[in-house]
Amino acid sequence: MEFLYFLLLLIAGIISVVAIVISVVFIYLTVNAGFMNTSPSVPSSGKVRDALISDVAARLEKSTESLTVMDLGSGWGTLLLPLAHRFPQHKFVGIEYSRLPYAVSCLRAHKLANMRFLRQDFFKTDISSADIIFLFLLPSTMQKLADKCHNELKKGTLIYANRFKLPSTEPAQTISLGSDYYTYYIYEM
Ligand SMILES: C[S@@+](CC[C@H](N)C(=O)[O-])C[C@H]1O[C@@H](n2cnc3c(N)ncnc32)[C@H](O)[C@@H]1O
């Protein structure tokens, strides 16, 4: 009886240790960009995700030249991958610092010649070739990013900012699909 009790305790202990190790590894892989005081890997979702994708798709459809679409902090590839599948004539670049979302995005982009994911800090990335940019980042990051966008982006580049505004910049359009939570902003450089 005592042996059985000991065995159950041992099994429970082993399961707890494994669960803790898996959680720590998962947190390390997903939120390590968060340790740099930036946004967690929460994807754009629901009606805002769909509206962002269909708005950009409409622009890509109309364009006769090949455009470059970037997502700064591309997470799991939620916004870029559906567009890259649909528009092989345009280029898509996702910049993502966190290891797990980056690795999953790369796997999902398998076989897509027009899609690249780079594991980088987007503050160190050259964004001057972008025609369209997606942003879904915390206000503190948007503040830092505003200067980079103004300094590096060419005239006419469109920025789609989900939920949080680009500071000190007037949006060309504010699209509200309900509350602030369901709002995105379009900026034209
Ligand atoms: C809120 S998620 C948005 C994901 C995706 N853009 C979307 O809309 O579904 C923000 C992502 O930005 C990444 N990120 C934050 N700061 C970054 C930085 N300086 N360089 C690269 N990635 C960063 C985070 O790791 C996170 O995955």
The ligand as a Tripos MOL2 file, in Angstrom:
@<TRIPOS>MOLECULE
LIG
   27    29     1     0     0
SMALL
NO_CHARGES

@<TRIPOS>ATOM
      1 C1          0.3300   41.6180  -31.5040 C.3       1 LIG1
      2 S1          1.4070   40.5730  -32.4350 S.3       1 LIG1
      3 C2          0.8120   40.8990  -34.0840 C.3       1 LIG1
      4 C3          0.9760   39.7270  -35.0300 C.3       1 LIG1
      5 C4          0.5300   40.0030  -36.4630 C.3       1 LIG1
      6 N1          1.0650   41.2380  -36.9760 N.3       1 LIG1
      7 C5         -0.9720   40.0250  -36.5590 C.2       1 LIG1
      8 O1         -1.5440   41.1250  -36.7150 O.co2     1 LIG1
      9 O2         -1.5830   38.9460  -36.4770 O.co2     1 LIG1
     10 C6          2.9400   41.5070  -32.3700 C.3       1 LIG1
     11 C7          4.1690   40.7080  -32.7390 C.3       1 LIG1
     12 O3          5.2660   41.6020  -32.8730 O.3       1 LIG1
     13 C8          6.4430   40.9260  -32.4370 C.3       1 LIG1
     14 N2          7.4350   41.9540  -32.1330 N.ar      1 LIG1
     15 C9          7.3320   42.9170  -31.1740 C.ar      1 LIG1
     16 N3          8.4280   43.7110  -31.1970 N.ar      1 LIG1
     17 C10         9.2300   43.2470  -32.1850 C.ar      1 LIG1
     18 C11        10.4810   43.6690  -32.7210 C.ar      1 LIG1
     19 N4         11.1200   44.7470  -32.2200 N.pl3     1 LIG1
     20 N5         11.0110   42.9740  -33.7700 N.ar      1 LIG1
     21 C12        10.3460   41.9050  -34.2860 C.ar      1 LIG1
     22 N6          9.1610   41.4550  -33.8190 N.ar      1 LIG1
     23 C13         8.5990   42.1200  -32.7860 C.ar      1 LIG1
     24 C14         5.9870   40.1210  -31.2450 C.3       1 LIG1
     25 O4          6.8570   39.0380  -31.0000 O.3       1 LIG1
     26 C15         4.5940   39.6800  -31.7070 C.3       1 LIG1
     27 O5          4.6230   38.4140  -32.3080 O.3       1 LIG1
@<TRIPOS>BOND
     1     1     2 1
     2     2     3 1
     3     2    10 1
     4     3     4 1
     5     4     5 1
     6     5     6 1
     7     5     7 1
     8     7     8 2
     9     7     9 1
    10    10    11 1
    11    11    12 1
    12    11    26 1
    13    12    13 1
    14    13    14 1
    15    13    24 1
    16    14    15 ar
    17    14    23 ar
    18    15    16 ar
    19    16    17 ar
    20    17    18 ar
    21    17    23 ar
    22    18    19 1
    23    18    20 ar
    24    20    21 ar
    25    21    22 ar
    26    22    23 ar
    27    24    25 1
    28    24    26 1
    29    26    27 1
@<TRIPOS>SUBSTRUCTURE
     1 LIG1         1 GROUP 0 **** ****
